[in-house]
Amino acid sequence: MKEIEVSWAEDNLASNGYKIQGQPNIVRTMLWSRVTSFETSKGRVYLKSMTLPFSKEPLLLQFLADHEVKNITKVIAVNEQLSCFLMKDAGEPLRSVLKENFKIDLLINALKTCASVQIKCIDYVDQLLRLGINDWRLEKLPLLYQDLVQKVDMLKGDGLTPGEIEVLYQSAPKMHALCKQLSGYAIPETLEHGDFQDNNMLIDGDSLILSDWGDASISHPFFSLVSALNSVQRNHHFQDDDPRYISAQNAYLDQWREYGTEIELLEAFKLAQTIRHFVFALNLSRIKSLPHIDNVPKLDGYLANSLRDFIKSIL
């Protein structure tokens, strides 16, 4: 029996002049989302189906398009009732391109593009919050931290020991101090991607698109840089002192020079690196709260490890 989302997608594409060629193909299935591709007379199209906690993505993309924010996935149609949307193909993940032939300029371009999107969205923060984008501003993070460290069953289930949980609980004042310190810089909070890494940077010739905004929040923009550079280290074997790593880091930070000196921006980035361990865990906790998550054992330990990294970074 055909999925109801697929039937909706086929009907919508047909009514908009897309002639479907062949059968739909499921290209990714996770507990919280599924992506299906369609070959059509107007090029490849993707259908993304989402669980409710991640269903704001198409509304965000439409808002950004309406406000002329560029380099964002193009939405064809949205079905809010079914929590799914259709989007145009935007190219090949940058990760596969870089693995074949690493060019630092491609990564730098993606980081600059992310910064330009974030800077443009500074003026839209209130509207994005009303849209329902996660409010993870620095003033909110200490309370979200306290809430997470009290979810003892979840933390134990992911592998944390009672002693580690106690350390996290006792570290709440430290989290508050870190957030207050980072908020003391003049860098405005804005749209934060939530999972900014080179698999979510799509390239097609000279075109670069930032995709997969299901984890987006309003928060400190530098968390996106931390995420991207962590991905580079894992997937392309960079060290912190690699000249390419440093040039990519500085290229992003330079886009924010209106809001601080080179030293201030670097100090803020270092703070963001520490706090982002918790922010990553916070995002994972949304996934760990989904029904039937026990059926996805490959996710076990990620939340615990990110919180362990946070403990290491503050001790």
C-alpha positions as CSV (number, residue, x, y, z in Angstrom):
1,M,0.0,0.0,0.0
2,K,1.4,3.4,-1.0
3,E,2.3,5.9,1.7
4,I,-0.2,8.7,2.0
5,E,2.6,11.3,1.8
6,V,3.8,9.7,-1.5
7,S,0.3,9.8,-2.9
8,W,0.0,13.5,-2.0
9,A,3.4,14.2,-3.5
10,E,2.6,12.5,-6.8
11,D,-0.8,14.3,-7.0
12,N,0.9,17.7,-6.2
13,L,3.7,17.2,-8.7
14,A,1.3,16.1,-11.5
15,S,-1.0,19.2,-10.9
16,N,2.1,21.4,-11.2
17,G,3.3,20.0,-14.4
18,Y,5.9,17.6,-13.2
19,K,5.8,14.3,-15.1
20,I,7.1,11.6,-12.8
21,Q,9.5,9.2,-14.4
22,G,9.8,5.8,-12.8
23,Q,9.1,4.8,-9.2
24,P,9.8,6.9,-6.1
25,N,13.0,5.9,-4.2
26,I,13.5,6.1,-0.5
27,V,16.9,7.6,0.0
28,R,17.0,8.1,3.8
29,T,14.9,6.7,6.7
30,M,15.3,7.8,10.3
31,L,12.8,7.6,13.1
32,W,12.2,11.3,12.9
33,S,12.3,11.8,9.1
34,R,12.2,10.1,5.8
35,V,13.3,11.4,2.4
36,T,12.0,10.0,-0.9
37,S,13.2,11.0,-4.3
38,F,11.3,11.4,-7.6
39,E,12.8,11.7,-11.0
40,T,10.6,14.1,-13.0
41,S,10.5,16.0,-16.3
42,K,11.7,19.1,-14.4
43,G,14.6,17.3,-12.5
44,R,14.8,15.4,-9.3
45,V,12.5,16.3,-6.5
46,Y,12.6,15.2,-2.9
47,L,9.7,14.5,-0.5
48,K,10.6,14.9,3.2
49,S,8.3,13.5,5.9
50,M,8.9,14.5,9.5
51,T,7.7,13.8,13.0
52,L,6.1,16.8,14.7
53,P,9.1,18.0,16.8
54,F,11.0,18.6,13.5
55,S,8.1,19.8,11.3
56,K,8.8,23.5,11.3
57,E,11.5,23.2,8.6
58,P,9.3,23.9,5.6
59,L,7.7,26.9,7.3
60,L,11.1,28.2,8.1
61,L,12.3,27.7,4.5
62,Q,9.2,29.4,3.1
63,F,9.7,32.4,5.5
64,L,13.3,32.7,4.4
65,A,12.4,32.6,0.7
66,D,9.7,35.2,1.3
67,H,12.3,37.5,2.9
68,E,14.7,36.9,0.0
69,V,17.2,34.9,2.0
70,K,19.4,33.2,-0.6
71,N,21.2,29.8,-0.7
72,I,18.3,28.0,1.0
73,T,16.5,24.8,-0.2
74,K,13.6,25.7,-2.5
75,V,10.2,24.4,-1.4
76,I,7.7,23.4,-4.0
77,A,4.8,22.5,-1.7
78,V,3.9,21.9,1.9
79,N,1.4,19.7,3.6
80,E,1.2,20.7,7.2
81,Q,-1.4,18.1,8.1
82,L,0.9,15.3,6.9
83,S,4.0,17.0,8.2
84,C,5.8,16.7,4.9
85,F,7.0,18.9,2.0
86,L,8.4,18.8,-1.5
87,M,11.7,20.4,-2.4
88,K,13.9,20.8,-5.4
89,D,17.2,18.9,-5.8
90,A,20.0,21.2,-4.9
91,G,23.1,19.2,-5.8
92,E,25.7,16.9,-4.3
93,P,26.7,17.0,-0.6
94,L,29.9,18.9,-0.1
95,R,31.4,16.1,2.0
96,S,31.6,13.7,-1.0
97,V,33.1,16.5,-3.2
98,L,35.8,17.3,-0.5
99,K,36.6,13.6,0.0
100,E,37.4,13.2,-3.6
101,N,39.4,16.5,-3.9
102,F,39.6,18.7,-0.8
103,K,39.4,22.3,-1.7
104,I,39.4,24.7,1.3
105,D,37.8,27.4,-0.8
106,L,34.6,25.4,-1.1
107,L,34.4,25.0,2.7
108,I,35.2,28.7,3.3
109,N,32.5,29.7,0.8
110,A,29.9,27.5,2.7
111,L,30.9,29.0,6.0
112,K,30.7,32.6,4.7
113,T,27.3,31.7,3.2
114,C,26.0,30.5,6.5
115,A,27.2,33.7,8.2
116,S,25.4,35.8,5.6
117,V,22.2,33.9,6.1
118,Q,22.5,34.3,9.9
119,I,23.3,38.0,9.7
120,K,20.4,38.7,7.4
121,C,18.1,36.8,9.9
122,I,19.1,39.0,12.9
123,D,16.2,41.4,12.0
124,Y,13.8,38.4,11.8
125,V,14.4,36.8,15.2
126,D,11.0,37.8,16.7
127,Q,9.1,36.6,13.7
128,L,11.0,33.3,13.6
129,L,10.2,32.7,17.3
130,R,6.5,33.3,16.6
131,L,6.8,30.8,13.7
132,G,7.7,28.2,16.4
133,I,11.5,27.9,15.8
134,N,13.2,26.6,19.0
135,D,14.0,29.3,21.4
136,W,17.5,28.3,22.6
137,R,18.9,31.8,23.3
138,L,21.6,32.0,25.8
139,E,19.3,33.3,28.5
140,K,17.2,30.2,28.0
141,L,20.0,27.6,28.0
142,P,20.6,27.4,31.7
143,L,17.0,26.5,32.3
144,L,17.1,24.0,29.5
145,Y,20.3,22.6,31.0
146,Q,18.6,22.1,34.4
147,D,15.7,20.4,32.8
148,L,17.8,18.0,30.9
149,V,20.1,16.9,33.7
150,Q,17.0,16.0,35.7
151,K,15.9,13.5,33.1
152,V,17.8,10.8,35.0
153,D,16.2,7.8,33.3
154,M,17.1,9.2,29.8
155,L,20.7,10.0,30.9
156,K,21.2,6.6,32.5
157,G,19.6,4.9,29.6
158,D,22.1,6.5,27.3
159,G,25.1,5.4,29.4
160,L,25.9,8.1,31.9
161,T,26.8,6.9,35.4
162,P,25.1,8.3,38.6
163,G,28.4,10.1,39.4
164,E,28.5,11.8,36.0
165,I,24.9,12.9,36.3
166,E,25.7,14.3,39.7
167,V,28.6,16.3,38.2
168,L,26.3,17.6,35.6
169,Y,23.7,18.6,38.2
170,Q,26.4,20.4,40.3
171,S,27.7,22.2,37.1
172,A,24.4,24.1,36.5
173,P,26.0,27.4,38.0
174,K,28.9,26.9,35.6
175,M,26.6,26.6,32.6
176,H,24.8,29.8,33.7
177,A,28.2,31.6,34.0
178,L,29.3,30.5,30.6
179,C,26.1,31.6,28.9
180,K,26.3,35.0,30.7
181,Q,29.9,35.4,29.7
182,L,29.1,34.6,26.0
183,S,26.1,37.0,26.0
184,G,28.5,39.7,27.2
185,Y,29.9,40.0,23.7
186,A,28.1,42.2,21.2
187,I,27.3,39.3,18.8
188,P,23.5,39.1,18.2
189,E,21.7,35.8,18.5
190,T,20.0,34.7,15.3
191,L,19.1,31.7,13.2
192,E,21.3,28.7,14.2
193,H,21.3,25.7,11.9
194,G,21.6,23.0,14.6
195,D,23.3,20.4,12.4
196,F,25.6,22.5,10.2
197,Q,28.1,20.0,8.6
198,D,29.3,19.3,5.1
199,N,26.6,16.7,4.3
200,N,24.1,19.6,4.7
201,M,26.0,21.9,2.3
202,L,24.9,21.0,-1.2
203,I,26.9,22.0,-4.3
204,D,25.8,22.1,-8.0
205,G,28.4,23.8,-10.2
206,D,28.7,27.3,-8.8
207,S,25.5,27.0,-6.7
208,L,25.7,26.4,-2.9
209,I,22.6,25.5,-0.9
210,L,22.3,25.1,2.9
211,S,19.9,22.2,3.5
212,D,18.3,20.2,6.3
213,W,17.1,22.9,8.8
214,G,15.0,20.6,10.9
215,D,17.2,21.2,14.0
216,A,17.2,25.0,13.6
217,S,16.9,27.3,16.6
218,I,17.3,30.9,17.6
219,S,20.6,30.9,19.5
220,H,24.2,32.0,19.3
221,P,25.3,31.9,15.6
222,F,28.8,30.5,16.4
223,F,27.3,27.1,17.4
224,S,27.0,26.6,13.6
225,L,30.7,27.2,13.1
226,V,31.6,24.8,15.9
227,S,29.4,22.1,14.3
228,A,30.9,22.6,10.9
229,L,34.5,22.5,12.1
230,N,33.8,19.4,14.3
231,S,32.5,17.7,11.1
232,V,35.6,18.7,9.2
233,Q,37.8,17.2,11.9
234,R,35.9,13.9,11.9
235,N,35.5,13.4,8.2
236,H,38.6,15.1,6.7
237,H,41.1,14.4,9.5
238,F,41.9,18.0,10.5
239,Q,43.6,19.0,13.7
240,D,43.0,22.3,15.5
241,D,46.3,23.7,14.3
242,D,45.9,22.7,10.7
243,P,46.3,25.9,8.6
244,R,43.2,25.0,6.6
245,Y,41.1,24.6,9.8
246,I,42.3,28.0,11.0
247,S,41.7,29.7,7.7
248,A,38.1,28.3,7.6
249,Q,37.5,29.4,11.2
250,N,38.8,32.9,10.6
251,A,36.9,33.3,7.3
252,Y,33.6,32.7,9.2
253,L,34.5,34.9,12.1
254,D,35.6,37.7,9.8
255,Q,32.0,38.0,8.6
256,W,31.1,39.2,12.1
257,R,33.7,42.0,12.5
258,E,30.9,44.5,12.8
259,Y,30.2,43.0,16.2
260,G,33.6,42.6,17.7
261,T,37.4,42.7,17.3
262,E,39.3,39.7,16.1
263,I,40.2,38.9,19.7
264,E,36.7,39.2,20.9
265,L,35.3,37.0,18.2
266,L,37.8,34.4,18.9
267,E,37.1,34.5,22.6
268,A,33.4,34.1,21.9
269,F,34.1,31.2,19.6
270,K,36.0,29.4,22.3
271,L,33.1,29.8,24.7
272,A,30.7,28.6,22.0
273,Q,32.8,25.5,21.6
274,T,32.2,24.6,25.3
275,I,28.5,25.4,25.4
276,R,27.9,23.7,22.1
277,H,28.6,20.3,23.8
278,F,25.4,20.8,25.8
279,V,23.4,22.3,22.8
280,F,24.3,19.1,20.8
281,A,23.0,17.0,23.8
282,L,19.9,19.1,23.9
283,N,19.2,18.4,20.3
284,L,19.8,14.7,20.8
285,S,17.4,14.7,23.8
286,R,14.6,15.6,21.4
287,I,15.4,12.5,19.4
288,K,15.7,10.4,22.5
289,S,12.2,11.5,23.6
290,L,10.6,10.1,20.5
291,P,8.4,7.0,20.8
292,H,10.2,3.7,19.8
293,I,13.6,5.3,19.9
294,D,14.9,2.1,21.5
295,N,14.6,0.6,18.1
296,V,17.5,2.7,16.9
297,P,20.4,1.4,18.9
298,K,23.0,3.1,16.7
299,L,22.1,6.4,18.5
300,D,22.9,5.1,21.9
301,G,25.7,6.9,23.6
302,Y,25.7,10.1,21.6
303,L,23.9,12.1,24.2
304,A,26.0,10.7,27.0
305,N,29.3,11.4,25.1
306,S,28.4,14.9,24.3
307,L,27.7,15.6,28.0
308,R,30.9,13.9,28.9
309,D,32.7,16.3,26.5
310,F,31.0,19.2,28.3
311,I,32.2,17.9,31.7
312,K,35.8,17.6,30.3
313,S,35.7,21.1,28.9
314,I,34.7,22.8,32.2
315,L,36.9,20.8,34.6
